[in-house]
Amino acid sequence: MKILAVDTATLYGGVAVYDDEEGSLSEHRVGGQTRQFSESLMEMIDLCLKNLSFSIKDIDCFAVTSGPGSFTGLRVGLSTVKGLAFATSKPVVTVSTLFNHAMMFPFIDDDICPVLDARKKEVYSAIYRWNDGSLITVLEEGVFSIEELLRSIDRKTVFIGDGIKVYGDRVHDALKDNARFAPASMYGGLPSTLARIAIQKARNNEFTDLSTFSPKYFRRSEAELKS
């Protein structure tokens, strides 16, 4: 199965094209650059396809992050994938941004806590744990103050996400040796991880109807608050 995965939820997103039958992968990330996805997304998709000598018609399924994350980024990613899926009559899989981050740490003993900067002194977060080969949810996804989040943690935990840049010192001060931090190169979820999650969901027929789907924003945008 050939998957085209798009992650525009954070500044560290990107695109991956993955063929699980051939084991071939092409991935391109923006790495925290300020260039808007609206300018670069189609270029990245085209580059990943060309690297594997694929055309868009070769793709069997599309995957996209469903949030939480940047309001604008999520809308760009979803609208792009929706357009490609409509044009090719191919299905779509959606994957939580936070779950995608957590899946970058397979089968570790520590809890995994993605932390995305939601601004306004809040974070988007959840807590996950591996149990019998499955990643289960310990704390449901939501928007929290960092103090609320830390009160939910009582064991060794790996933190990942761009929120580390803002709140890493406070997390370390509160949890001491129970806190471990992913390197800066892992601030964003990998599009290749998104693609591999999507492969399994597609094989289980866990497709998303984008005509009725709404991203996980968890709160209203600035534009909505001002209207």
C-alpha positions in Angstrom: 0.0 0.0 0.0 1.2 3.5 -0.9 0.4 6.2 1.6 0.9 10.0 1.3 1.0 11.5 4.7 0.7 15.2 5.5 1.5 16.8 8.9 0.9 20.6 9.1 -0.2 20.8 12.7 3.1 22.4 13.9 6.1 24.2 12.4 8.0 21.0 12.5 5.6 19.1 10.1 6.1 17.9 6.6 5.2 15.2 4.1 6.1 11.5 3.6 5.3 9.0 0.9 5.6 5.4 2.1 5.2 2.1 0.2 5.1 -0.6 2.8 5.2 -3.4 0.3 8.5 -2.2 -1.2 9.8 -0.6 2.0 10.5 2.6 0.2 10.1 6.0 1.9 10.5 9.6 0.9 10.2 12.3 3.6 10.6 16.0 3.8 10.2 18.2 6.9 10.2 21.9 7.3 12.1 21.7 10.6 10.6 24.8 12.3 11.0 27.2 9.4 8.7 30.1 9.3 7.7 29.6 5.7 3.9 29.0 5.5 2.6 25.6 4.5 0.3 27.3 2.1 3.4 28.2 0.1 5.4 25.0 0.5 3.1 22.0 1.0 2.5 21.2 -2.7 6.2 21.5 -3.4 7.0 19.0 -0.7 4.3 16.6 -1.9 5.7 16.8 -5.4 9.3 16.3 -4.2 8.4 13.2 -2.2 6.5 11.7 -5.1 9.3 12.4 -7.6 11.9 10.8 -5.2 10.1 7.5 -5.5 9.1 8.0 -9.2 5.4 8.0 -8.2 2.5 10.1 -9.4 -0.4 11.2 -7.3 -2.5 8.5 -9.0 -0.3 5.8 -7.6 -1.3 6.7 -4.0 -3.7 4.3 -2.4 -4.6 6.3 0.7 -3.9 9.8 2.1 -3.2 10.5 5.8 -3.3 13.8 7.6 -2.9 15.0 11.2 -6.3 15.8 12.8 -5.1 18.2 15.5 -4.5 19.7 17.9 -2.1 22.2 16.6 -2.0 25.4 14.6 -5.4 26.5 13.4 -4.1 27.7 10.0 -1.8 24.7 9.6 -4.5 22.2 10.2 -6.8 23.8 7.8 -4.1 23.9 5.1 -3.3 20.3 5.5 -6.9 19.1 5.6 -8.0 21.1 2.6 -5.0 19.9 0.6 -5.6 16.3 1.4 -9.4 16.7 0.9 -8.7 18.1 -2.6 -6.2 15.3 -3.5 -8.5 12.6 -2.2 -11.5 14.0 -4.1 -9.5 14.3 -7.3 -8.2 10.7 -7.1 -11.2 9.1 -5.4 -8.9 7.6 -2.8 -9.7 7.3 1.0 -8.3 9.3 3.9 -7.0 8.4 7.3 -6.8 11.0 10.1 -4.4 10.6 13.1 -4.1 12.7 16.2 -1.1 15.0 16.3 -0.3 14.0 19.9 -0.6 10.3 19.2 1.7 10.7 16.2 4.3 12.3 18.5 4.0 9.5 21.0 4.4 6.7 18.4 7.9 7.9 17.8 8.9 6.0 21.0 8.0 2.4 20.4 7.7 0.0 23.4 9.5 2.1 26.0 8.8 1.6 29.7 8.3 5.3 30.5 5.1 7.2 29.9 5.1 9.5 26.9 3.8 13.0 27.1 3.7 15.2 23.9 3.6 18.9 24.8 2.6 21.4 22.1 2.7 25.1 22.9 -0.9 26.3 22.7 0.0 29.9 23.7 -1.9 31.8 26.3 0.2 29.9 29.0 -1.4 26.6 27.9 -0.3 23.4 26.2 -2.0 20.8 24.1 -1.1 17.5 25.7 -1.9 13.9 26.6 -0.2 11.0 28.3 0.4 7.6 26.7 1.8 4.3 27.9 2.7 1.0 26.2 0.7 -2.0 27.4 1.0 -5.4 25.8 2.2 -4.0 22.5 -0.4 -1.3 22.3 -0.1 2.4 23.0 -2.9 3.3 25.4 -4.1 6.7 26.6 -3.5 7.5 30.3 -4.5 11.1 30.1 -7.0 12.1 27.5 -6.0 14.8 25.0 -6.9 18.4 25.9 -5.6 21.9 26.6 -4.0 22.4 30.0 -1.9 24.8 32.0 1.5 23.3 32.6 0.7 23.1 36.3 -2.5 21.0 35.6 -0.5 18.7 33.4 2.3 18.2 35.8 -0.2 17.2 38.6 -1.2 14.3 36.4 2.3 12.8 36.3 3.8 10.6 39.0 6.2 8.3 37.2 9.1 8.5 34.7 7.9 10.3 31.6 9.4 11.2 28.3 8.4 14.7 27.0 8.3 15.5 23.3 7.1 18.5 21.3 7.7 22.2 20.8 6.3 23.0 24.3 9.6 21.8 25.7 11.2 25.0 24.5 8.8 27.0 26.6 8.2 24.8 29.6 11.1 22.4 29.8 12.7 24.1 32.8 9.4 24.1 34.8 8.9 20.4 33.9 12.4 19.6 35.1 12.1 21.6 38.3 8.8 19.9 39.2 9.6 16.3 38.2 13.4 16.1 38.6 14.6 12.6 37.6 11.2 11.6 36.5 11.4 13.9 33.5 13.3 13.0 30.3 13.3 15.1 27.2 13.4 14.3 23.5 16.1 16.2 21.5 15.2 19.3 19.5 15.2 17.2 16.3 12.1 15.4 17.5 10.1 18.5 18.5 7.6 17.6 15.7 6.0 14.3 14.9 7.6 12.6 12.0 5.5 12.4 8.8 7.0 8.9 8.3 5.5 7.8 11.6 2.2 9.3 10.6 2.4 7.2 7.4 3.1 4.0 9.2 0.2 4.6 11.7 -2.1 5.3 8.7 -1.1 2.0 7.0 -2.5 0.0 9.9 -5.6 2.2 10.1 -6.2 1.8 6.4 -5.8 -2.0 6.6 -8.4 -1.9 9.4 -10.7 0.2 7.2 -10.6 3.1 9.7 -11.2 5.8 7.1 -12.4 9.3 7.7 -15.3 11.0 5.9 -13.8 14.5 5.5 -17.2 15.9 4.4 -18.3 15.7 8.1 -14.9 15.7 9.9 -13.8 18.5 12.2 -10.2 19.0 13.4 -9.4 18.8 17.1 -9.0 22.4 18.0 -9.9 22.2 21.7 -10.6 25.9 21.7 -11.8 28.7 19.4 -9.4 30.6 17.2 -8.5 34.2 17.7 -10.6 35.2 14.7 -13.6 33.4 16.2 -13.1 35.0 19.6 -13.0 38.5 18.0 -16.0 38.0 15.7 
